[in-house]
């Protein structure tokens, strides 16, 4: 029998498929890889005081589906995902601190927000969900250096380590490993977790909220791109392809 959390994640993935079908496209596999991360985050963070940046903006369908499931977004609005002239774009606007487009900008803004909160003595957290592909961006490492220099222990990076970028596996394109060691070398406290285990993710996130360290924290979340549907999992060519026809039906069957 499926656990309640497993069922919750399955329903979110089903909703992602519905949203992308209605929009005629969307980054399904990226969205699938962060479902449990988002569900865990929204269970832990203070929604009134904390700030969240989805730097991996193309995974926005997961954000919309999770927020809808929690009653934070109206269903009629969410159904307009990627409609011409509508707020709910492929890259997110509502429910987050900033809209994103090009990868690599989210952590810089998050670092600025966290520093501002420190200077103003605001007891809030900044959470930034970053894709592993963004670790190719110089702006990501520049922000990481600044955050460590200012001891921003109110800043948390949730690193979606699914091992894939747009066209290939990261270790084929340009090796990122040892990725955890690189963050540690920049002066960050590094934690690692199963990115599809909500209990483990919540435990790590709650630990960070206790401010156990004077350093900023990165939680390297090991995930599967396309998690929940076998034939699109870990398949680079499904990065931005729409699921239609029998492929969509099969995907629906698997997530249910």
N, C-alpha and C positions, 0 to 999 in steps of 0.2 A: 504494500500500500504506500502511495506517495505521501510524504510529509506535507504539512500545511505550507511550509516555505517553498517546497518543490512545486506544489500546485500553483502557488502565487507566481513563481517565476515562469511556469509554463503558460499561464494566462497572459502574462506580459508579452511573452514571445508570440503568442497567437495574435495579440493586438498589434504588435509590430508588423506582422505579415499583412494584416488587414489594412493598416495605415499605408504601407508601401504599395499594396495592390491598388488602393484607391488613388494614390498619387502617381501611379505609373512608374515608380522607381524609388530608389532609396538604398542606403548602405545597410542591408539586412544583417550581413555577417558581423560587421563591426558592432551594430546595435545589440545583437545576440550575446556578444562577448562581455558586455558590461551590465547585463540585467541584474545579477546578484550584487554587484558592486553598488549600483544605485539604490536597490532595495535596502541594503545594509546602511548606506549613508543616510538615507531619509529616516531610518529608524534611530540613528544616533545624533545627527546634528540638530542644533537649535535652529528651527526654521525661521524664527523671528529675528535672530541676532547674527547667526553665522552667514557666511557668503560662500557660494558655490560657483565655480567656473567649469563648464564642460569644454575643455580645450579641444578634445576630440569631437569637434562639432558635427561631423558627418554621421555620428552615432545618435543624433538627436531623436530619432523615433523611439529609442529606448527611454530617453528622458520623458518624452510626452506620455508614453504608455504607462510608465511608473507613476508619474504625477496624477494622471487620470485615475489610476487604480487606487490612489490614496485620497481621491476627492479634491485634489488641489487644482485641477484643471477641468473645465466644463467639457463634457463629451462632444457637444455640438461644435465647439471650437476646435477640438483635436481632430475631428473628422475633416477639417479644412486643410490638413497638413499638405504643404507644398502647392496649395492652390494659388493661382496668379493673383497678386496683389494682397495676399493674406499674411497675417502675422506669423503663422506657423510654417516657417521656411525649413528647407533641408538643413540649414545651419541655424542653431537655436536662438530665439529671442526671449520668449516668455519663461518665467520661472527661474532664470539664472541671472547672474550679475552682469554679464556682457554677452553680446552676440559675437560669434567667431566666424572666420572664413579660412584664411591660410593658417596652416598648422604652425605651432611654435610661439604663439602670442599669449596664450592663456596664463602660463606661469609668470611671465613678466608682470602682467596686470595683477595677478594674485599676490605676488611679492610686494608690489606697491601698496595694495590694500592691507596686507598683514603689517607692513611697516607703519602705515598710517594709524592702524589700530593700536600698535605698540606705543607710538608717540602720544596718542590721545588716552592711553591707558584704558582702552575698551576691551573688556574681557570676552572677546568673541574669537571664533576660528575662521580660517579661510581654507576651503577644500578645493583642490584643482585636480580634475581627472585628465590625465595626460596619456596619449598613446605612446607605445614604444617607438613608433616611427618618428615621433617628434623629438626623440633623443638624437636624431641626425641634425637638428637645428641648432645653430650657434646661439640663438636667442634663449633657448632652453637652458643651456649651461651658463650663460651670462646671468640669468635670473637666479639659477641655483647658487652661484658664487655670492651674489649680493645677499640672498636670504641667509646663507650660512654666516656671512660676515656680520650681519645684524642680529644673529641668534634669534631668528623668527620661529620660536617654538609654538606659535599660533598658526603656522602654515603647514598644511599636509598635502602632499602629492599622492594621489591614487594612480599608480602607474599600471596601465593596462598592458601587460606583457603577454600578448598572444602570438608573438613571433612572426607576424606578417605585416608587411606594408602594402602599398597599393598594387604592386605587380609581382612581388616575390616574397620569399621568406627573408627576414632581416639578416640572418646569418649567411645567406647567399648574396644579398645585395651589398651589404657592408657590415661586417660583424659588430654587434653591440656588446657581446659578452667579453669580460665579466661585468654585466651592467650594474649589479648591486654594488660591486667594488668601486665602480666609477662614481656613483652617488656618494658613497662613504668617503672617497678621496676628496670630494668637494666640500666635505664637512657636514654631511647630513646623517641623521640617525636613520638607519635602514632596517625595515621590517619586511618579511616576506609572508605571503598568504596564498591559499587556494582561492582564486578569484571567483569560484562558483560555490564556495562553502560559506553560507551566510553567518553561521555561528562563529566561524573563525574570523571572518571579516569584521563582524560587530565587536568581537573581543579586541581585535587590534585597534579599531577606531576608538573604542571607549578608553583603551589604554593611553592613546595619544591625548585625549581630552583631559587626562589627569596631569598633563604637563610634566611628565616624569623626566624630561630632558630639556636642556637649554637650546637644543638644536632644532631646526626644522626637520620634519619626518617625511620620508617616502615609504609608502607601503607598496612593494612590488607584488602586484596581483597576477598570479599565473592563470591565464585564461585560454580558452579555445575559441578561435574566431569561427563563428557559425554554430556555437554550442547549442545542442538540442536537435539539430537536423544533420544526420550523418553525411548525406551526399554533398552538403555545402561546407562542412567543417574542414578547416585547414586546407581549403582550396583557393589559391590566389585569384583565379579567374572569376570567382563569385563576389569579388570586392564591391562592385557597384552594379551588378547585373540584377535586373528585375526578375522576380519569380512569377511565372505566369502558367496558365494551363495545368497540365498534369504535374509539373514541378511544384507549383503552388499547392495543389491538392495533397501531394505527397508530404510536403513540408508541414502543412496543417495537421496531417495525420500523425506525424512524428512528435510535434510539440504537444499535441493533446494526449 
